[in-house]
Amino acid sequence: MVTDKKTETPMTKLARFIVDKRKAFFLVFIAALIFCGASINKVQINNDITSYLPPETETRRGLTLMEEQFVTLGTADVMVSNVTYDTAAALAERLKGVEGVSEVAFDDTADHYKDSAALFSISFEGETGDEETVAALHRVEDLLEGYDVSLSTEVGRDTSASLRQEMTVILAIAAAVIVVVLLFTSKSYMEVPVYLIVFVAAAVLNMGTNFIFGTISFITNSIAVVLQLALAIDYAIIFCHRYMEERDNGLDAREADIAALSKAIVEISSSSLTTISGLVALMLMQLRIGFDMGIVLAKGIVCSMLCVFLLMPGLLMVFQGPIDRTRHKNLVPKINFWGKGVVKLRFVLPPIFLVVVIAGAILSSHCAYVFDTNNADFSNKPDWQLAAEKVTDTFGKKNTIAMLVPRGDYQKEGRILERVEALPQVTQVTGLANIEVEPGRMLTDDITPRQFAELAGVDVELARLLFQAYGLSVEEYGSIFQNPDDYSVPLLDIFQFLLEQKDKGVVSLTGDQAQKVEDLQEQLDVGLKQLQGTEWSRLVFVADVPTEGEDTYALLDEIRAIGEDYYNDVVLVGNSTNAFDLASSFSGDNLKISVLTALFVVVILLFTFKSAGLPVLLVLTIQGSIWINFSFPVLTGTNLFFLSYLVVSSIQMGATIDYAIVITNRYLELKTRMEPRKAVVEALSQSFPTILTSGTIMAVAGFLIGGISTDATIGSVGLTLGRGTVTSIFLVMTVLPQLLLLGDAIIQRTAISLNRDRSQRFNKGTMRLDGHVRGHVSGFVDGEFKGVIHGSVDALIESKYQELQIEEQEQEDQP
């Protein structure tokens, strides 16, 4: 078919340019894919969710200070079950001799031996992530080989590697499912390779361009590819189906490609707005991991659209021959029976739906959210977590809480340690002020020259001179000259001063003296690195309380109040403060995400359908599915990791609303040609292939992530997304059509009419219109038409329904 280029719309001209310049676009994509493929490994993965807390939160501030000023050595709790105490004691001695192990805590108390199980608290010489520390842990495991061992430690735990393996499996299974679904819903078998090339290209572009952010979260990195595929698959399907329709209408491959692309650009861009709006709402979370996920997924949507608009038209031209040769009959059945059943139940299901939605809203508001992944009710737990739970079940909880206070006043630190130790929930306290260097003497106790000489093994005269030099350095002139033997300073301070002078060469020690000082230095270095920074001191408490909960948060307030009795600036850090800060941000993010997502979608639908009532019906349907989705944890008596709600609610509203839009568009179009009940039946039947394809892939992707991933955060998001997608599909295919029928009057009354020029026109030539035309037209017509034609038609008509009506009319006219 020859088209007059002078009458082409700008969109058609753009489509013609893309199709005709396809080889140039191929070169651009090849270069971009090579660059992005090489850039994927440049993206850093952040495994610490606390790093996304706002900088002003107590946890984020405390963690930053600890990273800057303290060393945290590796530790491990190793439980050996089914052993006698004597055997356990012998194992403890052997563990102490393992290279890289600095200390093994074990005794005959219930804290370390209970019910034929021994608990060894092991401290390593290096930090948690050091290779030598990991090697030392492996030596411990080798020593205990053959015993019933449960190991709880962060040393050597590489969650990134396990996540990569799991996501590889998920992608492989998802790819197989996607191929099957696409083969089932396609019109030609060779459509599928085109889809796969487009999907892979879009995924590589998105992953490779993540380097512009420098670092992304492990959650985003793990699920972005699968969710990008599930969210954006509609775009390629819409374009390809448009292309096949144009070919069915008699156009050659090139003209069909151009016509399909010109229409698909507008349709796909409009469809993407609701999805992107949900991701934008996610980006506005106070917890910055929302921005991390939202921006990467939104970028993925854009990459997918670019691949569909710029790469796929050329691929369709390349594969036009195989596509034509491998065409097959439609494998998706007509579901008129379903539509007729929906129409019959239109007075039954909506009242039930309203009751269920109200119940869902109430139940979902009582969903028990948790903010520590170790507390999440997640069945697919990794081995290390199961081992940690076994240790906890036997010996109780060990909740570690650190307090950071300004450095320098050991007496205040000592009083804090005493008061916190007196709290009934606290089982252990550690700080410089309660480290015992010899019976009855603490590391921070004041000491005289003679006492220091006896402890350090140096001459009294040397000790006196050392104390006088120290006094001069801190400008305490009176005491050091008037009563030098009575002048006392904290043991820790004078010992550190001795080491400084020794390193400068001011003080020289004999062999025995030097050896004793070196032994003391080695003993103190471990504690100093962990408990004293340049400006802050760290006090560490162990409490027998859960990581989160009202009792735990009350204990934090009590500990904080004790610290604030002595210091103006006190910072608490630990898993419990992390959970508290996440809970605090969630309360605001929860409302923000729900309101903004719904608001964005309503505004988009308002402009799309030009009706105030219609967006309410669509949003009510999807919001109802969200409430029902998050009622399941309440009904099953389980908790839910908080990120699942924030992520899934925004994606579920932004993405599955497209299913509702597809049905609504079909219904409104068909309603102009037939009565509403028949329009509903036909709309459901026509929309079914699109919803089946997109919905199945989204649901399968979610359930695969939830069923295979051993990470509670990622698995919880996947499971909840899969369940929410199924819920949305069911409501869209049942309740929404009924609401459209029952609310037809409301839709009509709330329609928004734009002021337009309705004057009678008598024009000749070419006119471009966007509105309603009533009258007689003589000339060539090319465009989308929604309305009623009275008279004879001599035109190429795309609508199958219109062709059917013409055939029926012709049959009626025959005698």
N, C-alpha and C positions, 0 to 999 in steps of 0.2 A: 504494500500500500504506500502510495506516495503522499507525503504530508507537505503542505505549504509551509515552508520555514518562516515566512513572514508572519504567519498567524500562530506560531508556536509560543507557548507560555515560557517564562523564564526557567521554570523547573524542567520542562522538556528540553530546552537548550542545554541546561546543565547536564541532564542525563545523557544527551547525545554526545556532549564533549567527553564525558567519562567513558562511555562505551567505545567511542572512536579512538581515544587516546589510551586504550587499555594496556598496550605494550609499555608505554612510559610509566604507567602506574605499577605494572609488574616490576619494573626496575627499581622504582622507589620502595616498594614493599620488600623486595629482596635485600636491598641495602639496609632498610630499617630492621628487618628480622635478623640479619647478621649482627648488626650493632647491638640490638636488644638481647640476642642470644648470648653475646659475649659479656653483657652487662649484668646478667642475672646473678652471677656469683659475686658481684661487687656489692650487692645489697646485704647489709648487716641485719641479723635477726635478734630481736630483744626478747629474752625469755622471762623478764621481770615485769609483772603486771603493775607492781607498785611504782615503777618509774613513770607511769602515766597519771599518777595522782597529781593534783594541783600542787605547785611548789610551796604554797603556804600551809599545807597540811602538816600536822605534827610528824606523821610517818615519813613523808618525803623529806622533810627537813632533817629528821634524825638519821635517816639512811645516808643522806648526803654527807653529814658530819662524820658518820662512822666510816664511810668509804675514804674520806679525806684524812682522818686522824688516827684510825685504829686498824690493827691487823686482826682478822678473825681466823683463827687456826681451825683446821678440819677436825671434826669429831665424829664419832660413830657409837651408837648403842647396839651392842651385839648380844642377842639372847641365845643361849644354848639350852635347849630343852632336854628333859629326861637324863639328867646327870646328877650324881651325888655332890655334896658340898666339897668333899675332898678332891674329887676330880676337877670341879670348877676352880678350886683354889690353885691346883697345879696348872690348869690352863691359864689362869691369870698371870702366874709367874712366867710362863712361856711367852705370853703375849707381850709382856714388858720387855722381853728381849728382842722383839721384832724390830728390824731396822726401820726407822721413820716414825716409830711410836714413842711419844714422850711420856705418856702417863696412862695407867690403867687403873680405874677405880673399881674395887670389888671388896666386899666384906660379907660378914654373916648376917647383916641386917635384912629386913624384909624389902629394903630398897634394892637389894642386889641378889637375893636368893629367896625364891618362893616357889612352892609347889613343884619341886624338882627342876626348877628352871633358874639358870644363872644369868644375870645381866651385867655385862662388862661395859663400862663407860670409858671409851678409848679416846685419848687426845693425841693428835698427830703433830709432828714438828713443823709441818708446812701448812700453808693456807688451803682452803677447800679445793680450789681449782688447780693447784700445782700438780705437775706430772709425778713428782716424787711422792706426794700424798696419795695419789691414786695407786701408785706402785706399792706403797706401804699397805693400803687397804687390800690389795690383791694378795700380798704376803700373809695378811691376817686370815683371809679366806682360805688360802692354801693350808695354813696351819690347822684350821678348824674343819678341814675336809673330812667327811665321814660322820660328823656330828649333825644333830638337828638344829640348824642355825637359822635365826631370823635377824636380818640386818636392817637397821634404820639409820640412814645417813644421806647427806647430800653430796658426799665425796664420790666422784666418778659417775654421777647421774647425768647422762646426756639425753635429755628429753627431746632435743632437736632431732637427733638421729632416729630415735624411735618414731617420732612424728612423721619424718620424711618417709620412712618405710611404710607406715600405715597409710599415708596419703597416696603413695604410689599404688598400693593395693586398691584403695578407694577409687582412684582415677581409672585404673584398669577395669574394675567391675562396672563403674559408671559409664565408661566408654562402650563396653559391650551392651549394656542396657540401652544406651542412647542409640546405638546402631540398630538394634532390634526395633525400637520404637519408631525411628525415622524410616526404616524399611517398611514398617506396617502402615505408616501414615503418608508415605510419599506417593507420587504418581509415576516416578521412574526410579529404578534402582540406582542409576548413576547420579541421582541427586545427592546421595549420601556422601560420596567422596568429596563433592563440592562443599557440603556442610562441614565435613571434618577438616578440610584445608582452611576454611574460614575460621573455625573454632580454634585450631592450633595457632594460627597466625595471630588472632586476637589475644590469646593467652600469653604468647611469647612477647608481644608488644607490651602488654600490661605488666608482666613480671619484669621485663627488662627496663621499663621506664620507672620502676620503683626506686632505682638508684638515685633519682632526684631528691628523694626524701632521706637518703642516707641509711636510715634504720626503719624497719617496720616490725610490728609485734609478731610473735610466734603464732598467735591466733590468726591474724590476717594472712600471714604467709601460708598457713596450713589450709585454710578454707577458701581463699580468694579465687583460685582457679575453678574449683567445683561450683561455687556460687556464681561466678561470672558466667559460666556455661549455662547454669540453670536459669539465671535471670535474663540472659541475652539471647537465648536460643530462638525465641519468637521472631527476632528481627530477620534472621536468615530464612526462616520458614515463611514468613509473610512475603518477603521478596520473591522467593522461589515459586510460591504458589501463584503470585501475581504473574510471574513470567510464564508459567504453564497455562494460565488462563488466557493470556494474550496469544500464546501459540495455538490454543484451541479455537480462538476467534479468527484464525487464519493469517496472522501476521508472521513474517519470516523471523528468523532468530534475532537479527539485529534490531528490527523495529519493535519486536516483542520485548527485548531487553530494555530498550529506551523507554517504551511506554510503561513497562512494569516499574522501572527505577524511578521515573518521574512521579508515579503515584505512591510508591513505597517510601520515598524519602519523607514525605509529609506524614504518612501514616505511622511509620516507625518512630519518627521524631516525637510525634504526639504521644505514642505509647510509652516512650522512654521517660517522659516527664514525671509520671507518677512514681516510677521506680527510683529515679534520681532524687525526687523530693523526699522519699523515705530515707535515703542515704544522707541527704543534707541534714535532715533532722538528727540523724545519728551523729553527724559531725559536730553538732552543737552541744553534745554532752559535756558536762564539767570534767568527767573522767576522760582524759585525752585519748584513751584507746578507742573511743567512739569515733573521734576524728580520724585516727589511723585507719580503722576499718572502712569508714564511710568514704574517705578520699580515694583509697585504693580501689574499692568496688565501683565507685562512680567513674573513676578513670577507666576501669575495666569495661563499663557500659559504653563509654565514649569510644574506646578502642574497638569494641565489637561493632558499633555503628559505622565507624570508618572502614572497617574491613568489609562490611556488608555493602556499603555505598560505593567504595572505590576498588575493592579487590574482587568481590563476587560477580559483578557484571562481566568482567573479563573472563572469569572462570566459566561462566555459563556459555560464553561464546566459544571457548576452547573445548568444552565438553558437550556442545550442542548435538553433535552426531551421536555419541554414545547415549546421551539422555533420550533422544528421540527413539533410538533402537531398543532401549530397555524399558520402555513404558509398559505399565501393567494396569490392570483394572483396580478400581478403588477398593482397598481392603478394609477400610473403616466402615462399619455397618451404619445404616440409617437408624436413628433412635426415636422415630416418631412415637413408638409405644411409650417411651419415657416421657416425652412431652405431653402426650394425652393424659397420662397418669398424673403429671404435675398439675395440669389444668383441672382435672377432676377433684384434686385435693386442695384447691386454692382457698377454700373456706375452712380447711382443717389444719393445715400445717402452719400458716402464719400465726394464729393464736398460740400454738405450741411453741413456735420459734420465739415469740416475745417472752413467754414464760421462761424458756430455757436461757435466753439472753440475759434476762434480769437475774436469774439464778447464777448464771455464769459470771456476771459482773460482781455479784456479792461474793461468790466463792473465790474468784480470782483475787479479790482484794484481801483475802485471808491467806494467800499463798505464802508458805514459809520460805523466805529467801535466805540463802547462806552466802557468806563472803570469803570463805576459805575453802578452796577446792578439796581439801582433805575431809571436810565435813559434808560434802555433797553426796546425796543418795544416788550413786552412780554404780551400776552393776559391773561394768567392764573396767575394773581397776587394774593398774599395772602391778607387777610382782612386788616392787619396792614399797608400794602403798599397803598392800596386803601384809607384808612383813612388819611394817611400822604399826599397823593396827593390832597385829598379834602381840607385839611388845607392849603396846598401850593397854590392851585387854588384860595382860598378866601383871604389869607393874604400875599401872595407873598413868594418868596424863602428866606430861612434863611441859608446861607452858613457860617458855623463857621470855622475860620482859627486861629490857635494858633501860636504864635511866642515865641520861647525859646531864652533867652539872659542870659549871665553870671550874677549871682546875685550880688547886692551890690550898684549899682549906680541908685538911685531913680530919680535923675534929668534927666538922659538920658532916663529912661523908660517913664517919664512924657512927654518929648519932642517927643518921638516916638508915644505915644498915641495921642498927639495933632495933629501931622502931618498925621497920618493914619486916624484919625477921620475927617479930612478935605477932604479926598478923596470922590468924589460924590457917589461911589458905596457902601461905608461903612455906615452902619446904627447904629452901636453900637460898643464901645470899652470898655474893662475892664482890669484893672491892679491895682496893689497896689497903683500906683501913682495917680489914679483918684477915689479911694474909699473915700467918704466923711464921716467923723466921726461926724462932726457937721457943721452947715452952714458956708461955707467959709473956712473950714479947711480939708485938705486931710490927709489920713493916713500916707503919707510919708513926709509931710511938716516938716521943722525944727521947734522945739519948745523949749522955755526956761523953767527953773525950775518953775517959777511962773505960766506960762501957763499950764504946765503939772499938777501942784497941783490943779488948778481950774478944769481941765478936769477930772482928776482921783479921785478928792475928797480927797486928802491927804494934810498933812501939808506942808507949803512952805519949812520949815527947812528940813523935811524929803526928799522933792523933791530935795533940793540943795545937800544934802549928797548923794542922789542916783545918781545925775548927776556927782558929783565928783568921785564917785566910778566907774561910767561908763567911765569917761575920763581916769582914771588910767588903766582900763582894755584894752583900745585901744591906750594907750601911748600918750595921748594928754595932756601933763603936764602943759604947759603954760597957756592955756585958762581956765582951771578949777580953778586955784589959783589966777590968775591976775584979771579976770572978771567973777566970778562964776555966777552972775545973768544974764549975757549976753551970757553965753555959751549955745549954742543950738545944738540939735541933732535931727535926724528924730524921729517923734513920735513913729513910729513902733518899732524902735530899742530900745528906752528907755523903752517902755512898755514891750517888751520882756525881757529886762534886769531886770526890776522890778519883773516879774514873776519868773525868775530864782532865784533871791535873796530871794523871798518869799518862794519858794520851798525848798531852802537850810536852811531856818530859820534865815537868816541874817536880813531880814526886817519883822517886825510884824505889822499888820494892825488892827485897831479897827473894830467893827462889821459893821458899815455903810461903812467904807472905803473898807473893804474886800468885801462886797456885791457889791459895785460899780465896783471894779476892776474885780470881777468875771463876772459881766454883760458885761463889756467891753471885757473880755477875750473870753467869749462865742460868742460875736458878731464878734470878729476878727478871731477866730479859723477857722470858715467856709471858709473865704476868704484866710487865710494863707495856709491852706491845699491844696487849689486848685491853688494858684498863686505863692507860694514860696517854692522852694525845698532847699536842702542843698547846691547846687552849682548853680542852675539855677532859673530864674524867668520866669513866664509864662504870656504873654499878650494875650488876647483873643479878636478877632474881628468878627463881624457879617456883612456879605456883601449880598446885594441883587443881586446876580449873580448866574448862573447855576453852578453845581458842576464841569463841565468840558467845554472846548471850548477855542477858541483863546482869547476872552475877559477875561475870568477867569484867564488864564495863564498869560496874560499881567498884570492883577491886582496883581497876586502873585509876578511877577518880580518887580512891583512898590513898594509893601510892603517890599519885601526883600531888595531892594535898600535903603529904608528909614532906616531899621535896620542896614544895613552895613555902614551907615554914622556915626554910634556911636559905633558899635562893629565889631570886626574882625570875630567873630563866631556867626552866626545867623541861627536858624533852624526853618523852617515853617512846621507845621503839620496840617493835616485835610483831608477831603475827596477829596478836589481839588488837594492837593499835592500827595495824593495817586493815583488819576487818572493820573496825569502828569507823575509820575514815572512808572506806569504800561504802559502808552503810549510809554514812552521812551524805556522800555525793549521790548515792542511788535515790534517796528520797526526793531530791530535786530533779535528777535526770529522768526518773520514772514519769513524773507529771509532764516534764518538758517534751520528752519524746512522744508521748501519747497525744498531747494537744497539738504540737507542731506538725506531726505526720498527718493527723486527721485534717488539720487546717489547710496544709499545702494541697492535699488531695482534693478537698472540697473546692478550693479555689480553681484548681486545674479542671475539675469536672464541671464547674459552673461555666467556665468559658467554653468547654468542649460541647456541652449539651444545651447551653443557654436556657437552663431551667434551674430554679432554686430548690425545687422539691426532689428532682432526680438524684442529685449528688447525695442527699440525705439518705435515700433508700440504699444506694450503693455502699456508702460508708457504713451505714447501720449493719448491712449484711457482713462486711468484712470485719468490722469492729466486734460484731457478735461472735464471729469465728475466733477472734483473738481472745475474747473473754472465755469462750468455751475451752480453747486450747490451754489456757493457764488455770482452768479449774481442775484439770486432771491431777496435778500434784496434790491438791487438797482432797480430792475424792479417793486417791490411792494412799494418802497419808505419808507422802514423801516430800522432801524439800527440793528446791531448785536453785541452781547457781544464778546469781543476780544478773550476770551478763546475758544469759539466755533470754530474759525478758526484754532487755534493752535492744538487743540485736534483732531478735526474731519479730518482735512487735512492729518495728519499723520496716523490716523487709516484708513481713506478711501483709502489712497494709499497703506498702508501696508497690509490691510486685503482684500479689494475687488479686488486687483490684483490677488488674488488666483483664482477668477472666470475666469479671462483671461487666467491664466496658465492652468486651467483644459481644457478649450476649445482648447487652442493651443497644448497642449500635445496630445489630442485626434486627432486633425487635422493632426499633423505631423506623428502620428502613422498610421492613416488611409490612408494618402496620399501615403504611400509606397505600398498600396494594390489596390488603385483605383484612378481614376483621381480626381484632386483637387476639382471640384465643388461637386461631390458626397461625397467627404471626408468632406466638410464643412457641408453638410446636415446631414450626419451621426454623425459628431462631436457634432453638436448642440443638436441633439436628445439624444445622450448618456450623454452629460454633463448636460442636463436640470434638472434631479432629484437632482443632487448635488447642483447646483446653486439655484434651487427652495427651497431646505431645508435650506441651510445656509443663502441665501439672504433674504428669508422671515423672518427668526428668527432675523437676524440683523436689518432689516427694522422695524419689529414690535417692537422690543426692543427699538429702537430709538424713534419711534412715541409714544409709551407708556410713556416713560420718558418725552418726550416733552409735551404730552397732560395731564398728571396727576400731575407732579411736579409743585409746586408753587414757587420754587426757580428759579430765572431768569437764574442763571449760569448753573444749571443742566438741566433745561428745554430747554434752548437754545442749549446746546450740544446735547441733545437727538433728538430734532426736526431736527437739521442740519444733524446729522448722519443718521437719517432715510431717509431724502430727498436725501442725497448723495448716500446712498446704492441703492435706487431705480434708481437713475440716472446711477450709475455704471452698474447695472444689465442690464438696457435697452441698453446702449452702447455696453456692452460686447456681448449681444445676437443679436445685429444688425450690428453695424459698424465694430467691431473687425474682424468677419469672412470675411467681405468684404475687409478689409485691408490686411488680410492674403492672400486672393486670388490675389488681385492686386499687393501686394508687394512680391509675391513669388519669382520673379527673384532677387529682392534685398536681400531677405533672403538667397537664394542660393549663391549669389556672396559674401555676407559678412560672410559666414560660416567660422568658425575658425577650421582649421585642425591641429591636434596635431601631432608632429613627432612621428611616431611609427615604430616598426620593422615590415616591410612588406615582409620579406623574406619567401620563400617557406619552410614550415616545414613538416617533416616526423617524427612524434613522436608517441610513443606508451605509453599507461598508462593514467594517470589522468592529465589533463591540466586545469588551470583556466585562462580565457581570459577576457579582457575588450576591445573590439574593433571589427573590421570587419573581417569576415572569408569568403574566397572564395575558393571553392574546394569541395572535397568529404569527407564526414564524415561517418565512420562506427563504431557505438557504441551507448551507451546510452547518451542522451542529456537531461539536466535538467537546465533550466534557462530562462531568459527573451529573447525573440527573436524579432527583428524588421528588416524585410527585405523580400526577395522573395525566395521561395523554388520551384525549378524545379525538379519534379520527384514524386515518391510515398512516402506517409507519413504513418507511423504506430505509432501513438503517441496520447497521451491525450492532446487535444488542448483547451485552455481556451477561445480563441477569438470567440465570436459568429459569427463575420463576416467571419472568416476563415471556420467555419463549413458551413455557407451559401454558400460560394464559392464552397466548395467540393460537396455540394448537387446539386448545379446548374450544375457543370461539369458532375456529374453522370447522370443527367437528359438529358444533351446534347448528351451523349454517347449512350443513349438508342435509339433503332430504332423507 
